[in-house]
């Protein structure tokens, strides 16, 4: 993997005239609008990047964006890769490895997820303060490469507490209602049954989704501080469960995206 990372990184560096990003961003389903805030200097479609997977999910554009957001040089994934698309965990997290090699010092992640906290409503913005890996696998399985990270990375602070505190200040300053909670990652692609939603809640989670956890594990393995936000696009709470389509998820995410974008943009600028 190290050789692939180096080869891909060198290709990107050539194509971006040695652009060196300080911050990496992964944008989830229906949440690609943050790109509009970036003063774009380079765009590379995923299919043109060596060893990059290609996003197959509606709502994921499939581009690597380089530019300036506020005062920071950023690289943004407009669309991510999921385990349910048939990619390995190593493929799903390969872009995180490449962003580290490009020089990022922080990783920001967004997703659309189902809420299982009975206090949540559709459209809730949840800052993730911890996660539960329920994928049944892990991107770090196999022989460890010490050039990428240590064999047993500590996950006691998967999500950076200082960035969480700063995000809460930014939300309060801008009168944006936010919650904090635990995100549980499942494989998908089907949405959960009522019994599965109850299981997720019993296990201690506030929201459930099909991404983020592998990316954060890979980032922490690479010693990158992480910040993540979920937009609650549907509810897995008894009495509030409704039939949900991918289009519903995209619609709700798009409605709340401006508030999420404001928090993320300001936080990136102020860290």
N, C-alpha and C positions, 0 to 999 in steps of 0.2 A: 504493500500500500504506500509506503514512503516514496518509492520511485514514481508511482502514479501521481501522488500529490505534488512532487517536485516538477514533474513534466507538465502537469496541468497548470500549476502556478506560473511556471516560466512562460507558457503560451499566453496566459492572461496578462502577465506583465508586459510582454511584447505588444499585445494588442491595445493596451491602455497607456502606453508611453510611460511605464514605470509609476503609474498611479498607486499610491500607498494609503489604503484606507485605515482609519483609526477605529472604526466601529462597524460591526456586521449586523445586518437586519434580516430576519426571515419573516415574510408576510404570509399570513394564512388565508383560508378560503374567504373570498369577498373583501379582503383587507389590503388589496394592492394599491389603494389610493394614496398612501403615504408617499409613493413615488412622485406624485404631483408636487410635493414640497421640496423635492431634491433638484438642485441645479445640475442636471445630468451632463456628464462629460463623455461617458462611454456606455454603450449598451451591447451586450453580447447574448444572443439567443442560446439557450442551453444546448441545442443540437449542434452548435458550432464549437462547443468546449470539449476538449478531449477527456474521455472517461466520465463525463457528467451524465447522469440519467436525464430523462426527458419527462416532464410532468404530463400526466394523462388526465388530470382532473379539471372539470369545468370550474372556472373561477381562479385558476392558477395560470398566469400568463406565460411563464417559462422564460424569464430573462434575468440576467445578472446585470444590475444597474450600478454604475460608478458615478459619484458626484459629490456635491457639497450640500449638507443639511445643516442649516444654522451656521455654526462655525466649524463643523466637523467634516472630515473626509469620510465618506461612508461607502460600503458596498452592500447592496440590498438584493436579496433573492425575491423576485416577484413571482411567487409560486414555489412550492416545496415538493419533496418526494415522500411518499408514504409506504409503509411496510405492506399495506393491502394492495398496492399496485404491482406487487410481485418482486419488488426490489429487496435485496438483502439489507440488514441493518447497517452494514458497512457502506453500502451504496447510498442509503438514506442520509447518512451522516458525513459522507465524503465532502460535500460542500463546506461543512463546518471546518474540516481539516484544511481545506484549501484557503478559506478565509483567514485561519490562523497563520498559515504560511505567508499570506499576503500582508500580514501585520496587524490584524485587528486586536484591540485590547479589551473590548466589551462586546457581548452579543445580546441583541434584543430580538425577542420572539413574540409573535402574535398568533392567535388561533381562534376559531369559532368552536364552541363546545356546548354540551348539554348540561344544564344545571340540575343538581340533585339536592342542593340545600333548599329546604322548604321556605326560607326567607327570600330566595332569589325570585326575580321576575325576568321575563324575556327582555333582552336588551341590557341586562346587568353587565357592568364592566368589572371583571374580577382580576385583581393583581395576584399572580400565583406566588405563594410563599413556600410551597413544598409540592412534591409529587409522589405518586405511587406508580411503579413500573409494573403493569399487568399485561405486558406484551408477550410474556412467556419466553422472552429472549433478551439479549443485551448486545449493544454494538461493540462491547469490549471483549466478547467471547473470542477465544483463540489465543495464540501466542502474542504476548505483549511486545510492542516495539517501544523501547525506552525513549526513542527520539520523539515520540508522539505524546508520551505521558507515562506516569508510574503505573505499576501493575495494579495496585489497590488504591484508587483515588478516593479521597474522603468526600462524602456527599452530605455532610451535616449542614452545609450551607449551599445547597444547589442553586438557590436564588439569592442574589446579593442583598443583604439587609440594608446597607446604606442606600442603594438605589431604590429599594422599596420605600424607605422613609422619605427620600427625596420625591418620589412619584406621588406619594400621599400628600405632601406639601403642595406640589404643583396642582393636583386635583382640587384641593381645598381652595387654593388661590384662585382657581378658575371656576369654582362652584360646580365641579363635576362630581357626581355621586359615584363612588367606587367601593368595592368590597375587596376583601382578601380571602384566599382560600387555597385548598389543596386540589390539584389536578390529577386525575387518574387516567393513565394511557392504556387503551385497548386497541386491538388490531383493526377492528372494523372489517369490511366496509359497511356492513349493515348497522343501522342504529340499534340501540339497546332495547331489549324487552323490558316491560315493567318490573319483572323479577330481577333482571340484571341491574336496572337502575337502583332498586332497593339494596342489592348487594354492594354496589359502589358506595352508597351512602353509609351502609353498615361498616364498610372497610375504612371509613374516615375521610372520604373525599367530598368536595363541594361541587365539582364539575368533572365531566368525563369527555374525552376526545381521542383522536386517532393519530396524534403527532406530538411534537414538542419534547416529550420525555427522552427519546433517543438523541435528539439534537443537543439537549442540555447535558446529558451524560457525556457525550463526546466533547462538548465544550469544557466541562469541568475536568475531564481527563487531560485536556490541553491547558488547564489552568486559566481559562477565560471566565471572568465574572459574567453572570447571566441575569437578565431581567425579562419577565414574560407577562403578557396580558391575554386573558380570555374574554371574548364577548359571548355571553350566554344567549344562544340563538334558539334554543328550545328547552323545555323543562321535562325532567324525568322524576317529577314529584307526584305522588298519588293524588288524584283529583285534578291534576293540571296537565296530564300527559295527553297530547294530541298527535294525530298522524302528521309527520313532518317529512318534507321533501328537501332535496339539496337546494332547490330554488328558494325555499323558505329560509334556509340557513344563510344563503347569499344575501337575501333581501334584508334580513335583520342585521347582519354584519355590516352591510353598506350603510344602513341608517345610523348606526352607532360609531361608524368609523371616524368621523370628524373629531369626536371627543377623544377616542383612543389615539388618533394621530397627534392631537395637541399635546397629550401627556408624553407620548414617545418623543416627539420632536423637541419639546422643551427639556426633557430629561437628558436626551442625547447632547443637547447644546450646553447644559449646565454641569454635567459630570466632569 
